[in-house]
């Protein structure tokens, strides 16, 4: 028995058609269905390449705008502040870290100086100030009583270490290294 394919208008054996009729009532042979699927895939691939190219071009043309949007979104999502509030804190701190009073010296992957980190109390959700990368890493989690006690013990341990090193300096190069480390820490 034969059927007429409504796509290619060729009468073919029933074996060339799917066992079950299509929902739209059309009889399309398997060869035509394969061709339609290939065409759809080619069109989708072309559309994907076109879309990818459009967004690549858009991202290049709007790089600054996208950076500002990302910064605004990140500050709002992470700390519930605006870029203007961040800039105001930075101005109050004279562009320096709230702890060591130095400007940020850490560089990003792209080679730009990183922005100061927003120091916040995770439990209360309050913002304490802006910290440089070093101070932010060193003081992570400080704020509760246990960590403050640990920090005080660390300070006394550091002072003992400084006295120990000072009393055991045996050469000029040891002294220079000690001074360098001391200035780096404090």
Secondary structure by P-SEA (a helix, b strand, c coil): cccccccccccccccccccccccccccccaaaaaaaaaaaaaaaaaaaaaaaaaaaaaaaacaaaaaaaaaaaaaaacccccaaaaaaaaaaacccccccccccccccccccccccccccccccccccccccaaaaaaacccccaaaaaaaaaaaaaaaaaaaaaaaccccaaaaaaaaaaaaaac
